[in-house]
Amino acid sequence: MLYHSTNNTSYRVDLKEAILRSLPPDNGLYMPDSLPVLGDEFWQNWRDLSFQEIGIAVADAFFGTDVPAAALREIVDGTLTFDAPLVTLSPGDHILELFHGPTLAFKDFGARFMARLMAWLTRDENRLLTVLVATSGDTGGAVASAFHNVPGTRVVILYPKGKVSGLQEKQLTALGGNITALEINGSFDDCQALVKSAFLDRELSENLNLTSANSINLARLVPQSFYYIHAARQLPEGVKPVFVIPSGNFGNLTAGLLAMKLGLPVEHFIAATNRNDVVPEFLNTGTYTPRPSVATISNAMDVGSPSNFVRMQALFGGSWQDMKSTISGMWFSDDLTRAAIREVKSVYDYKIDPHSAVGWLAARTWRGAHPCSTTITLETAHPAKFPDVMEAELGQGSVEIPERLAILANREKVAIQMSTDQAAFREWLLASNSSAR
């Protein structure tokens, strides 16, 4: 299959170029030339399939023309070593737990798949691959875990100074080995701009063999579509879910749209955000106005210029009417988010993280207007990753920290301080690449 730029459908590349170079030279994003649809044979039996079987079928639909079946099976089996269970709070109100992976966040699915696919695509090469990633919280940790000490790779993670939780920061900065963290004196959008500047510098990108692990990379999105199908199959037959997605860079919601395009029956999608509401604003008004992000307690969603918005537009042919008929947008304040954390614990004896609390508020709002709907709110991270917020709302010691996260607490933070200056970032990349060889 060929892949084209969202800015120029006549600019096409093969799978290896799309995944390893990540970003077209015109600053668009790569999309498949044609979106696959899973056939009747799949949908007649999908409720009886395992999570792994669903993943293999989806991966084959997207990548089967370029990657042998045996390799895809190995990639998927190595990715899906943990479940994504559906938890029922009350009739019609469900939570999809996506935090059972090694870094306790939904991004483990995409990062693990991508690391394995990249390893297969570069299996015959002898060049160091530099994985460049910007993070507002969980992406960096998931990528660091997926690529840690993988031969032939180095990972450079950019994160905004003072805008990730303490444990999230330790996941980025305490692994060492082939993982380097850059603490940027700016916002996530500044980090994302630095990453994009490196990819748009074609000479730099090719000389350093750069690839991205952000959701600008299509290899991150396809595996995330697995769990939408897996979640829906856990509902009673005939029930079409309303998926509620806590959203920042909108890769997760885009993955849900891909699942729908594959043929998954979906009633509706809800884009749930914090104060950074550029997409809900667009869905409500038709006007898209990116702006600097605002810091909130749901920090992984603090994105003012979401990259995947252009993919969302492409999936709807640029039609605002079509997009808003499929997706509704809602945003909620920190005060409401805090109250939701307390309410979910009080009413359901369930602990929900700040991002998923935003989603739960949106799900409750939707069901209030559509009482016959069944909502599935994606719980994108374990609440233990946000101890300050959780303890402020539920009391000290209210959330037990899983061992794989607790062991990081006493490790030393190692991060390089850096400004938002693109020239300085370029100079550092070149110098660090020479020393890494």
N, C-alpha and C positions, 0 to 999 in steps of 0.2 A: 504494500500500500504506500501511496505517496501522501505527503503532508504539506499543506499550504499555509502561508501567512494570513492572519486575519486582516492585514492591511493590503494584501495583494494576492488574490487567489491564483494568479498565474505563476507565482513564485513557489516552486515545489521542490521538496527534498525527500530522500528516503528515510527509513526509520532511524538508522544509525545517526544521520546528521540531525534529525529532529530531536532525538533524545540526548545526544552527547553535546551538541552545540546549543540546545535549549531555546535560544531566542533568534528569530530571523533578523537579518541586518536592517530591516525597515522598522524595527521596534514593535512589530506585531507579536502575536503568539501563534504557535503551530496548532493546526487542526487537521484531522484526517480528511482526505479528499472526499470520502463518502463515509457516512456514519453507519456502522453495522447494525443489523437487526437480528436478534436471536430468533430462530425459526420455531414453527409449531411444535416440533419434536421436543424442544427445550421447555416451552411453556406448558405443554401437556403434562410434564412430569416435574416441574421445578420445585414444587413443595416437598417432594420426596428426596431431593438432592442434598448432599452434605454441603457445608460451607466451602470445602475445597473443590467439590465438583462444580459449584456455581462459579468459583473463581477461575477454574480452568476453562469453562465454557466462555466466560466473558473475555479472558485474556486471549483465547484463541480467536474470538470474533474480531478483536482489534489488531492482534499481532501475529496471527497464525500464518499469514502469507510470508512472513519474514523470519519467524523463529520456529524451529522444529517442535513438534508436539511434545516430545520427551523433555526438551529443555524448558518449555513453558510449564509442564507439570512439575518439574523440579523447582522452578522459580516460585510457583504458587504454593507448593507444599512447604517450601522453606519460609514463605511469608506468613501463612496462616497457621501458626503454631499455637494460637490462642483464640478464644471465642469472642463473639460480640452478642451477648445475651440481651434479650428483650425483657425488661422488668415492668410489671403492671402496677401503677400506683392506685388506679381506680378504673372502673369500666370506661374504655375509650381514651384513657390517659396513660401512655406508655413512655418509657425511657429506654433508649438503645445505648447500652454501656460499651463505649469504645476505648476504655482505658485499661484493658487487661494485657496490653503488650509490655515490652521491657521498659519503656519510659513513661508509661501510664497516660498516654495520650493517643488520640485517633490517628495522629500522623505516623505512628509506627507502621500502619498498614502500607501507606504509600512509600515511606522511606525504605522499608525492608524489600519491597518489591522492586523499587528502582535500583537499589544497590545490586541486587541479583541480576536484573536485566542489563545494567551497565557492565557488570562483570562478564556477562555472556557476549555482549557486543564488542568488548575489548579483549576477548580471550586470546587473540593472536598478536596483540600489540605489545610493544616493549617501552611505552612512553608513560611517564607519570601523569595520572589524571587528577586535575585539581577541581574539587567539588566546592563551588562557591554558593553560599546560602545566607539570606537575610532572615532573621527571626524576630517575631514579636512575643515569643514565649516558648511554644512547644516544638516548632519545626526544628530548631537547632538541636535540641536534645535528641529527637527521634533520628535525625540524620547522623549526629555524632555517634549514637549507639549503633546504627545500621552499618556505618563505614569504619568504625573504630578498628584500627590495625589491619584493615583489609589491604593486602599487598598491592602496590602500584597506585595507591590513592593517597591524596592528602585532602583534608577538609578545612575550609576557612569559613568561620561563622561570624557574621556581623550581627550585633544586637544593640539596642538602644540603652545607653547608660541610665541606670536607675528606673527602668521601666519594665523589668521582668521580676518575678518573685525570686526570693533567695534560693529556693531549691531548683527552680528553673535555671537560674544562673549557674549553679553548681553542675548541672547536667551539661552545660555548654563548656565550662571552664576547667573542670577537674579531671577529665579523662586523660589528657596528655597524649603521648604517642603521635599519631598523625593528625590530631585534632588541634587547630589553632583558633582561638576566640579573639575577635576584635570588638572592643567596647567603644561604640561610636557615640560621640557627644552630640546626640540628636534624637530624632524619632525613628520609628520603624520605616516610615516613608523615606527618610534620608538613607537608611541602610539599603532599602530596596533600590533607590536611585543609584547608589554606588555599585551595586551588583549589576544593574542593567547597563551602566556606563562601561563596565568591563566587557560585557558581552557585545556591546555595540562597537567596541574597538576591535575590529576583526583581526588586526595584526596581533594585538595582545592576546585575544581569545585563542587564536590558533597556536601562537608560540608557547603559551602556558597550558594548552590543552584543557581549557576551561569547560566545565559543565555545571549546570544549576541543579540544586535539589529543592528549590522553591516550587510552588504550585504553578509557576510559569512552565514547568516541565510536564509534558503530557504523561510521562511515566508515573507521576505522583497521583494523577487523577483517576486513571483507569482502575487501579486496585481499590480505590475508595468507593467505586460503584458496586463492588462486590457486596458490601455490607448493607446497602439499600435493598438489594434483592433478598439477602439473607434475613433482614429484619421483616420484610413484608411476608415472607413465607411462614413466619412465626405467628401471624394473625389468623383468625378463622377464615376459611375459604369464602371468597366473595367480598371480603372487606378491603376496600381501597384506602390506603393510609394517606393522611396529610403529614408530610415530613416537615419538621420544624428544625431549622439549622442555625445554631449560633454562628454568626458570620463575621469575618474580618477581611481576608483577601479573596474570599468567595470561591476557593478551590473546592471546598467540600460541597457546596451547593451545586457547583458545576458538575461534579461527579454524580450527584443525584439526577441531574438533567440527562446525563449520559445514560444512566440506568433506565430512565423513562424512554429515551430514544431507542434503547435496546428492546423495548416492548413491555417494561414493567408497568402494571396498572397503578397509577397514582392519582389521587383525587386533587391534590394541590401541594404546593411548596410554600413555606413561610421563611423569609429571610429575617432573622431576628438579630438586631444589633444593639450596641450601647449608644452613647452619644454620637458616635461616628456613624452617621446615618445617611451617607450619600446615596446608597442604593435604595433604602426605603423611600427617601425623598424622590428619587427618580421614578420609582414604581408608582408613587402617589401623584406626581406632577408631570412627569415626562421630561424633566430637566435634570441633567447630570452635571453636578458641580463639585469636582474633587477639591479638597481643601486640607490644610494641615490637620493631622490627627490630634485628638484630645485624650489625655491620660485618664483611665478609668480603672476600677477594680477588676474588670474582665479584660486584662491587658492584652491577651492574644488577639483580641478583636479591635485593637486601637489602630485602625488603618483608615487613612483619609483618601487614598487613591488606589482602590483594589485592582490588582492586575487582571483578575479573571473576569472582570466586567465585560471586556471585549469579547471573550469567549461566550458569555451569556448572550450578548447581543447577536453573535454569529449564529448561535443555535436557534434563534428566533428570526433570522433573516433581517435583523435590524428593526423589527416591528415592536414598538412600545406596547401597542394594544395586545399583541399576542403574548408578550412577556408578562404583562400585568394580569392577564387572564389565567396564567399558570402559577405565578409567584406573587405573593403579597409581602409587603415589607412593614416591619414594626420595630420601634426602638424603645428602650427603657433606661431610666436613670439608675445611678448607683444606689440611691435610697430604695427604689423599688426592688432592685436586685437583692440588696441585703434583706429586705422584708421577705422576699421569696425564699431565700435560704432558710430563714427561721420558720416560715409557714410550711414548707415541704417537710422539714424535720418534725414539726409539731403535729401535723395532720397525718403524715404517712410514715413517720419514723424512717425517713430516707435522707441521706446527706448528699446534697447536690452542689457542684462547684459553681463559682460565680458566672461562668460563661453559659453553662447549661441552665442556670437559674433564669438568665435572660430568655433562653429558649422556652422554658416552662411557662414564663409569663405570657409569651406570645401564643403558646398552645392553649392556655386557659382563656385568653382573649378570643381566640378563634372559636373554641368550643362554645363560648358564651353566645356567639352569633350563629353558630352552626352546631346545635346540640347533638345532631346525629353523626357528626364526624368522629373519626378515630385518629388521634394524633400520636405521632412518634417523635419525641424530642431527642435529638442526638446529644448524649452526654460526652463531651469531647475530651475531658481530662478528669483524672482522679482528684477529689477535693483536697487530698493531702498536699497537692502541689501549691496550694494557696493557704498556708497555715495562718497567716496574719488575718485574712478576711474570715476564714472559717472560725477561728477562735474568738474573734470579736463578736461574731453573731451567735455561736453555739457554745462558747465557753472553752477555757483552756483544756487541752487534752481531748477535745471532742472528736477529733479525727485521728485515727491511728495511722502513722506513716509506714507504708509497706517497706520491708527490709531493703529492697533494691533501690529505694529512694533514700532511706535513712542512712545508708552507708556512705552517701556522698556528703552528708552534713559537715563532717569534720575534715574533709579533704580541702587542700589549698586551692583557692581560686587563682588561676593563671590567665590573665587577659592583657592584650596590648591596647593601650589607649590610642584613639585616633579621632581626628576631626572629620567633618563631612566633605572635605576638599577632595575632589576627584583626582587631581594631579598627584596629591600626596598618596592617595590610595593606590594609584597605578604604580607609583615608584616603589611602594612597599611590596606590592605583588611581584614585581620584577626581581627585587632584591631577595625576597623570601624564596622565590622559585629557584634562584641560583644556589642558595644554601641547601635547598631540599634535594637537589640532584645527587 
